[in-house]
Amino acid sequence: MMCPAENPTSDPLKARLPSVLVVEGEVLIRLSIAEFLRDHDMHVVEASSPTEARSVLLAEVPIDVVFSDAHLADEDPSGPLALWLRENFPKVGLLLTAWASTGPFDQAADAPVCIEKPYIPEKVMHQIEALIARRKAQGT
């Protein structure tokens, strides 16, 4: 029997597919990018709103990166999803997408990456992979 220290798959990031929570209100856009990421060996969980995304995260579903539309309407009193994510799940990577400026993160030194719509799926995938690689390098 191999002990966990000797088992190369004991690291949860190595033992499973990268896990991405796609948060997008437009169903066709969400389905398209989710299918693309699945076809490229990523586990994808879909949410149509920030409220659904919070429910997924609070249910402790393993998520490495949240890929979200930065301008989704959010009725939740806890504030914008990106800020809530930073406060409650700081180890989860964040990749935003928007048709225009993302707002309060634009000037921040630790601003999340934002990909302008319409985006190229390969670029999204590479950004997600970069966020996961950065997380692994930091040991989180």
N, C-alpha and C positions, 0 to 999 in steps of 0.2 A: 504494500500500500504506500502510495506517495503522499508525503505531507504537503500542505498547501504552499509552503515556501519553495518546494521543488517542482510544483505543478505550474507550468507556464500559463495555464488557463485560469489560475486563481485570481488574476487581475480582471475585474469585471469589464473593463474596457476592451480587453483582449478576448474575453470569453464569449462575447456576443456581438451582434452586428451593431454598427453605430445607430443610435436611436434619435430620430428627429421628430419634433412636434411641429407640424405645419399649421399655422393659424392664418386662415384666409377666408373672407366672407364670400368671395365669388367662387361658386362651386366648380365651374369649369377650370379656372386657374388652379384651384386647390387640387382637383383630381389630376390635372396634367402634371404638376410638379411632384405630387406624391407618387404617381406611377413611375415617373422618370427616376426618382430617388430609389424606389423599390427595385427597379430594373438594374440599379447600380449597387445592389447589396446593402441597402440601408433599411432599417426597420422604421416605418413611418406611422405616426399617430396623427390623425387629422382633427382639427377643431375649426368650427365656423365662426367662432367669436372669442374674445378675450375671456369671457365667463367660462366657456367650455375649456379653454386652455388652462385656466386656474384649477378647474375641477380635475383635469388630468394630472397636473403637477401635484396637487394636494392628495391625490389618490396614490402617490408615491410610485407612479409608473416611471421606470428608468428612462430619463431623457438626457441626452448629451447636448443637444442644440435645439433652440426654439427658432424657427424661421417664420417671421410674422409680418403681415402688412402693418406698417407703422400707423396707418390712419383708420383702422377699424373703429367703429363706434363702440364705446365701452360704457355701459351703464353701471359698472361696479364702483362703489364708493371708495375702494382702496386705491383708485387712481389708474393711470395708464399701465398697460400690461408690462411694458419694458421697465418702468420704474419699480413696479411690484416684483417683477422677476429678479431684479438686482438686489432688492431688499430681502427677499424670501428664499431665493435660490441662486446665490451669487456664483456657484460653481457651474451652473448651466450656461453654455454658450448662447449668445444672442446674435441673430442675423436678421436685419430688417429689410423690408422692401417698401418702396413708395413711388408714386408718380412724381412727387416733388419733395422739397426739403422735409426732413424728419422732425423738425422742431427743437425741443430743448437739448437734444444730444449733439446738435451740430457743432457747438463750440467746446464741448467737454473734451478733456484730454483722453478720457477713457471711453470715448464714444463708440458704440457698437458699429460694426460694418453695416452700411446700407447700400443695397443694390437697387438701382433705379429700374422701375418698370417701363416698358416691357423688358424682362431679363432673359438671358440665355441660360437654360437649365444647367449646362455644363459649368457655367460660372458660379451658380448657386452651389452646386455639388462641391466644387473646388474650395469655395469659401467655408462650407460646412466641414470639409476634411481638414482645412487649416485650423479652424476653431478647435476641433477635436484633437489635432496634433499638439496644439498649444496647451490644451488642458492636460494631455498626457505628459508633456514636457515639464509642466508645473507640478505634476504629481497630485492633481486634484481630480 
